[in-house]
Amino acid sequence: MAGEAILGAVSQLWRYPASSLAGERLDAISVGLKTVDGDRLFGLVDTASGEIARPDREAKWHKVPLIRTRLTEERRLEVAVPGGGWLPAPDPRSDRAVSAFLGFEASIRPFGAEIAAPFYAGPLTEARYAKAPIHLLTTASLARLKALHPGGAPDPRRFRPNIVVDMDPVEGAFPETEWIGRKLAVGDLLLTVSEPCRRCGFTIIAQDGFDTDPGILRNLVRHNAHNLGVYCTVDRPARVGIGAPMRFV
């Protein structure tokens, strides 16, 4: 591994305590064999139907990514709607705030009883898809998208990566899409690039700081078979911090 050139360095780290809600940007994350610690523990549901939030498919959920999230040191979820303060969740107070913001009755619920204890004894929900352990994205691919769509804002938050690696642009390429099957070391973390990340309608939705933009997804469909970034499996768990170098292994 020592002989491999450094491809880039970690510039952003994210976890998403609640699916579809805004992520939490961190200085370091702990990556296990199956997931990032604290990632996607909760879901937001329509209390009338039990349906989990789907901003990629239904307009009624389009404001959900504007709801901020964080985990406390005690691993308690807190959420904040725009213009509001932090509230504990799951909790009637946060459910009322989220419902008022969305315009219909909604509730934050854990994905499993082991997540909820000891704070909560209410209903659970189920994750709507099986997530990969790590989603990795390079600034080189964001630069390629920007070159194809100069008027757009390819903010990393549109794509919900765990790890963003700052690397030099590669002319005419989304580089990590071509790394399927290769192994990467990100600091002490060892990953295998398992598949490209196929993008959906979530990527076009407005968030804090950028507007709705169908051109984002249109250009990925046209120029990279719907994809941006890659999913990775974990060969060696580790804690990763900002500035960690990335190399091929």
N, C-alpha and C positions, 0 to 999 in steps of 0.2 A: 504494500500500500504506500510505503514511503516514496516510491518512485513516481507515483501518479501526480500530475500537475493539479493544482488547485483550480477548480472550475469557478468558484465564487464563494461568497460568505453569506451566512444567514443575516437577513436584514429585518425580517418581521416574524413573529411567532404568535399564533392565535389558537384559542380553543373556543368552543361554542357550547356553553353550559345548557342552553335550551335550543332545540332544533328550530331553524328558520328565524329566530330572533338574532339581533346583532351579536357579534362575537366579542370576546374579551382579548385585547392585545396585551401580551406579557413579555417580560424580559427573558424568561426561561420557561420551558415546558418539560414535563417528565413523560417520556414515551415508553409504554409497556409493549408487550407482544401483540396486544389486541387493540389498543386505543391510547390516545393521549389522556393523561389523568385529568378528570373533570370535564371531559368532552361529551356533549350530547347525552345528558342525564335526564332531561325533562322535555316534554312536548306541550304545545298549546293546542287546546281543542275547543271546538264549538260545543257548548254544553248541551244544546238542544239535540244535536245529532251524534255527538261523540267523535265527529270527524276531526282529524288532526290537521293543523295548518298546512296549506299547500299554496304558498305564494306563486309558485311556478305555473299554477293551473287556474286559480280562481282570483278574480279581482278583489273579492271581499277580504283577502288576506294580504293585499299588496302593502299595507302599512306595517305589517309585522316586523320587517327588518329594521324599522326605526326604533323598536323597543330595545333598550340596552340591557345587558346582563353582566353579572359578575358573581363569582363565588367568594364567600368570606373565608377567613382562615379556618373556621369550623365547618367548611364545605356546605354552608347554607346559601341557597340561591337568593340573589336580590335582583330586582328588575326596576327599570325606570322608563316611563313613557315620556315622549317629548314634552318639556316644560314642567315635568314632575320630578319629585325626589325619589331616592332609592326606597323600595319596599320589599319586605321579605316575601318569598314565594316557595312553595304554594301557600297561599294565605288569602282570606276573603278580601283584605285591603288591596292587594295587588290584582286580584281577579276583578274587583270593581273598577280599578284604574284602567286595566287593559280593556275591559268590556266597554267602558265609556269612550276610550280612544278608538276602538274598532267600530263601535256602533252596533254591537250585538253581544249577547252573553257568551263569554269565553272564560276558560280556566286553564291555569298551568298545572300540569300533573306530572309526577315522576314516571319514568319508564319501568321501574321495578321497585318492589318493596324494600330491597336492600339499600336503595338510594334514598328513600323517603325517611326511614328511621333515623333518629328518634323524633323527628319534628312533625310527622304527618301520618294520619291514619285514614285519609280519604281515598277516592278512586284513583286508579292507575290508568295509564294509556300505554300503547305499544309503538315503538319506533316504526316508521313507515318504510324503511329500507335498511338493509344490512350495510353498514358503513365499512369502508376500508380503514385500516389502522392509521394511515397517514395520507394526507393530500399535500403534495409538494408542487410549488409553482415558482418559475424563475422570472426575474425582471426582463430577461431576454425575450421571453414569449410575450410579456406585456408590451415590450417595445415593438415587437413584430405586429401585434394587433393595433397599436397606435399608428404605425406606419401605414397599415391598410385602411385605417379609419381615423384620419387625423382630427376630425371634429369630435371624436368620442372621448370618454374618460374611462380607460380600462383600469379602474381602481381595484386593487386586490380584494377589497371587500365584496365586490360583485361575485367573486369566485369561491370564497370561503375556504382558503387554504389553511393548513396548520403551519406549514413552513414556507416562507418566501425567501428565495436565495437571490442575492444580487449578483448578476453575472453579465458580462459584456454581451451586447446584441450579436446575433448570428444572422448574417445577411440572408433574407429570404426564408428563414426557418423559425419554427417553434421547437427549439432544440430538445426539450425533455420528452416530447412526444416520440422522438426517435430512440429513446433509451430503454424501451420495453425489454425486460429480461436482464438488464445490467444491474450491477450492485453499486451502491453509493455509500460512502462514509460521510456523515454530517457530524463533525466533531467525533464523539465516541459512539454515536448512533450508527448502526449498520442496517441498511435498507436494501430491498430488492424492488426495482420498479416493475410493477405487476401489470398495469393497464393504463391507457389514456383516460382522462377524466372527461366524459361526455357531458356537454353543457346543456342546460335547459333554460326555460323562460325566466328563472330567477335572476339570471345575469343581466337582464334588461331593466329590472325594476329600480326606481329611484331609491336612494338612501341619503343619509345626511351628507351633503356635500356634492352630490351628483344627481343628474336627472334621469328619468326613464329614457332608454336609448335602444330601440330595436336593432340598430346597426351593429351593436356589439355581437349579438348572436348571429346575425345575418352573415357577418364576415367570418366567424368561426365555422359556420356551416359551409360556406363557399370555399374557404382556404385551408381548413384543417379538420375536415370531416366531423364537425360539431365539437371538437376537442380543445381543451386548454388545461395545461397542467397534467399531473400524473398521480395515480394511486400507488402506494407502496406498502409492501408487507415488511414486518420488522424481524430482522435476523438477530440483532443484539440490542436490547433495550438500553436506554441511557437518558440522562438529562441533557438538554440542549439549550444553549444560550445564544443571545445575539452575538454575531461575529464569528460563530463557529464555521470553520472552513468546510467546503464540500469537495470531495474527490471521487473519481471512479475507483473501485476496488478491483 
